[in-house]
Amino acid sequence: MEIQARKLKAVNMAANNPPSGSYTYEQAGVSIDAGNALVRAIGPLVKATARSGATSELGGFGGFFDPKAAGYADPLLVAANDGVGTKLKLAIEHDRHDSIGIDLVAMCVNDLIVQGAEPLFFLDYFATGKLENGVAERVVAGIANGCTMAGCALIGGETAEMPGMYAQGDYDLAGFCVGAVERGEQLTGNKVAPGHVLLGMASSGVHSNGFSLVRRLAEDKEWKLGKPAPFDPDRQLVDALIEPTRIYVSSLLSTIRTGRIDALAHITGGGLLENIPRVLPEGTHATVDADAWRQPPLMAFLQEQGNIEPGEMARTFNCGIGMVLAVAPDHTEAVTREFSEAGEIVVRIGEIVEGKRGCTVHGSAGTWLAASGWEAQYLA
């Protein structure tokens, strides 16, 4: 799906036999007209994401971005790509196409901000068996919304219409984002040392990981997804599950630039146990106290429904913490105060100790439904 340079790519997987000797793309299941209509429809969405350094014109074969115009003198470019996994199935099956694009952007831009990089521009890939513009427009609107939240421009993408490749109504998404950080200001985790404090920022829900397990539970336990959630009578269960991934860029960027954050970990697949060690130097170990924050009702529901052990929760879900900050002790009070003044809730969840690079999550009896004290460990 190209936006600056939005194209329609199609692959004929199941061509129909034409009634005469003259073949058309339409008979093969691909509508060029539908693709062109989509390009016209999303034009205003794309222009709404314009920012310094990016053009908002449609057409051409690629999107341009000028880092100098964005205010960078000697930038390092940082790139990330991701998808939203089987959360897509939930969106497709329950007609929740409007926010899945936010998830797509979030999974990419959150991976950039942990490097200290400001997201600059985003490109998406939308693949389906038959282009249904109503659905595609809603998805792209979500992507544009996510880009606005992250402060990056939606400058390109690709729509692939591939008859026979996908079941009716199915589609797939991938996102690609590039950010920048001034040379020497990138976050590498090399400053993290024993004594550093771990601060946690709340997640908005399951985010975009663990949905194969969520969907398995929904099927086995015969959840009524269209009914009020057992833990929140004011929301349908499906809406609680599909709540979009939080985008942390605007909350973190200004504090990162003060130099008071030494490392960040985006809690995605692998949970707390496996993501925090990714930003730690050798000889350091993260200890996380699960007693430090209240388990969100949604997470408690998932754990109870699946009889999931606390350690399995810690390596599958974000457990209510979507981003972890490593901060030197003498900066902890200032960082916490700065976030509090901005309306952000930050909780001290642990510390860095000397040891083999990895993470230990521990809790008391009653924490995360545990019958007794427990701990789970991962060594990188």
N, C-alpha and C positions, 0 to 999 in steps of 0.2 A: 504494500500500500504505500504509494508515494504521495507526499503532500506538497512539499516544495516541488518534488519531482514525483508526483504520485502516479504510479503505473498500475495496470491490471495485468497480472501474470496468470495464465491459465494453462492447465495441463489436462489433456484429454485422456481420461482413464476409462471411459465407458461411452464411446461414440455411438449414436443411433444411426441406423442405416437410413440414408436420405431417400426420399421417394423417387428422386431422379438422379442423374449423374452429377449434379452440381451440389457440392458440399458447402456448408456454412458453419462458422464457429458456433452459432446459436444452436444448430442441430446437435453439436457435440456437447451441449450443456453449458456453454459459456456465453454470457451476455456482455458484450462490450458496451452497449448502451447503459446497462445497469452500473457498470464500473464508472463510466463518465458521469452518470447522475450522482454517484457517491462523491466523486471528486468535487463536483459543484456544491453539494450539500455541506461538505465539511470545510469548505474554504473559510467561512467566518470563524469556525472553531479554531482553525490553525492561526489565523491572524490575531486572535485574542491572546495567544501565548507569546507574541513577539516580545523580545527584550533586546537590550543593547548588544550589538555584535551579530545579531541574526536578522536575515531578511525574511519577510513574510509573503513574498510573491510566490505564486504557484507556477509550475512549469519547469522545464529543464530535466536533467537526469540526476541531479544531486543537489543537496542543500549546502549553502556556504555559512561559515561562522568565522567572525573576526575577533580573536581573543584580545587584540590590542584595543578594539573599540569597546570591549567589555571591561577595560580598565586594568588588564594584566601587563606587566613589564617583561617578566621572564618566567612564563608559566610552564609547569609540567602538566601534560594532559593525562587524565585518568579515565579509563573506559570500563564499563560494566554492562553485562547483558543478563537477562533472566526471563522467566515466564511466571505463571501463577499456578502451575501444577493442576491437580484435579479439582481445585476450587472452581475451575471452569465448568465442570460437570454440574455442580450445584447451581451456578448461574444460568446455564443453558436449560436445565430441567425445570427451573422455577422462574424463568423469565426475569432474571435479575441482571440485566446487561449493563445497567447504567453506572455501576460503581466498579466493575471488574477492571476497567482501564486504570482506575486509581491504584489498584493493587499492582498492576503491571509497572507503572511509573515508580511506585514506592519501593518495589523490590530492587530496582536499579539505582535510584537516587540515594537510598539509604546505604547502599554499598559504596557509593562515592563519598558521602559525607564522613564515613568512618576513616577515610584516608585524608580528611581535611579538605577535600575538594568540593568546590561549588559546582553543582550541576549546571551545565551550559545549554546543551541541546539534546534532544531525544528523537529517536526514530522507532517506528513500530512495524511489526509484521503481523498481518491478519490473514489467515488461511481458512477456507471453507469449501464445501462441496458446491454450494450454489449461493451466490451473493444475494442476501436479503437486505436491501438498503436500510430498512427500518432498524434492524438489529445492528448492522455495521455502524450506522450513524450514532446509535446510543453508546456503542463501545468506544468509538473515537471521541465522542463527547466526554466520556469518563477519562480517557487518556489526556485530553486537553485540560480537563479540570485538574488532574494530577500534576500536569506540567506547570499550571498556574500556581498550585500550592508549593511546588518545589522551586519556582522561579526560573525554570528552564524553558527554552523554546522548542516547540514541536516542528522540526524542520524537514522531516521526511518519513518515508515508510513505504510499505508494499502491501498490496492486496493480491492474494493468490486464490483464484477460483479453480478448484480441482475436482471435477465431477468423478465420482467413484472412489475418491480417496477418503472422504469423510461421510459419516452417516448423515441422514437428513437432519438439518438444524444444528449440526455440530460445527464448531470452529476452533481454531487454535490461535494463541497469541504469543508473541515474543517481543521483548523490548530491548533497546540498545541506547545507552546514554553515555555522553562524554562530559567530563567536568575538568576543572583546572584548579591548580593551587600554585602559588608562587614558589619557585625553587627554594628549598631550605625550610619551608613551612609545612611540609607534608607530615601527617601523623603516621609513624611507623611502629610505635610501641617501644622503641629502643630506650626511651626515658623511664619506662615503668620499672619499679624496683620494689623490693619488700618494704612494706609500710604504706604503699599507695592504697587509697580508699576506693572502693567500688560503689558507684552510685547507679541506681536503676531508674529508667524512665518508663512510665506505664505504657503497655500496649493497648490497642483498641479492641482486641479480641484474639482470635486464632491467627490473624494475619493471613499468610499464604503458604503455610507449611503444616503438615500433619493431616491433610484432608483425605488422604487414602484411608487413614484410620477413622476419621470422623464419618466418612461415607459408609465404611464398613459397619460402624456402630449404628448409624441411622437405619441401615438395612436390617441388621440382625435384631435390633431392639424395636424395629417397626415404629420409629419416631413419626409423629404427625407434624411434619415440618411447617405446615400451614396454620397450625394451632398456636396459641400463646405458649411461650417458653415456660417450662416449669419453674425457672428461677427468675422470670420477669414477665408477669402477666400482661404488660403493656406492649410487648413485642412478639411478633411471630418468631418461632424458633429459627426458621430459615434466615430471617433478617439478622438475628443475633450471630449466627454462624458466618454469614457472608459480609459482616461489617468490614469495610475496607481497611487495608493495612495503613497504619499511621505513617505519615511522611514527616520526618524529624528535621528536615533541612532548616527551615526558618527558625526553629527553636534552638538549634545548635550552632549555626554558622558564626554568629557574632561572638559567642563565647570561645569557640575554637580559635578565632583570630586574636583573642587576647593572650593566647599561649598557656592558658590555665588547664587545658585538658591534654593529657599525655597519650591517651589511647581511647578508642571507641570500638565496641563490638555490637554489630547488628545481629539480633537473636533470631535466626532463621532456622533452616533445617539442621538438626543436631542439637537444638535447644540451648539452654544455658551451659550445659556441660561441654559441648564441643565447639561453641563459637567464641567464648571468652579466651581460650588458649590461643586462638589464631592471631591475637594481637599482643601476645606476651613474649618477652625474650627468654632465652634459655636460663634456667636457674630460678625461675619464678613460678609460683603456683597460686591460682585464684581459689579463695574459699568464699562460698556464698551461703548465707544463713537464710533459709526459707522462712524462718520465723519473723523476718524483718518486714514483710509486707503481707497483706491479706490476700489469700488466694481468691481470684475473681470467681463469682458464682458460675460463669460459663465453664471455667476450667474445672471447678469442683464437680459440675454436672458431668463433664466428659470423663473425669476420673472415676466417679461413682458408677456411671453406666458401663464402663469397660473394666471395672475392677483393676484399674491400672496402678502398678506399683509406683511409689514416688520417684524412684530412679528412672523409670521409663518415662514419666512425665517430664523430668528434667532434661531428657535427651530427645524428646519428640516435639514438645510444645514450648512456646515462650513463657508459659506459666504466669502471664501478667506483666512481664518485663520485656519490652521490645528493643531497648537500647541500653547498653551498659557503658558507663564512663569510668575510666581510671584517672584519678586525680591525686596529686601530691597532698599530703596531710595539711600543709600550710595554705593550700588553695581551696580546700574542701568547703570551708565556711563561706567564702566569697562566691564560689560557683553555686552552691546551694541557694544562697540569698538571691543571686542574680536570676536564677530560674524561678524562684518563688515570686519575685517581684513581677516576672513576666507571666505569672499565672500557671506555671508549669509545676507539677508535683514530681519531686525527685526524692528518692528514698535511699538511705545508706544500706546496702545489701551485703557488704562483705569487705574483704581486703586482700592484698597481695602478700604472700609469705614466701620465704625461701623454700625451694624444693624443685622437683622435676616439673617441667612445663606441663601444665594441665589444669584441671578444675575439680573441686570437690563441692558438692551441694549437700547440705545437711539440715536436718530439722528435728524438732521435738515430737514427742507423742502427741497426736492430734493434728499436727501440721500435715497438710495434704492427705488427710484421712488415714494417717499412719497410726498403728496400734502402739508403737513404741518409737523411741528415738531411732533415727536412720541417717545414712549418708550414702551418696553415690559419687563415684570418682571416675574421671576420664583422664588418661595420660596421653599427651600429644606425641 
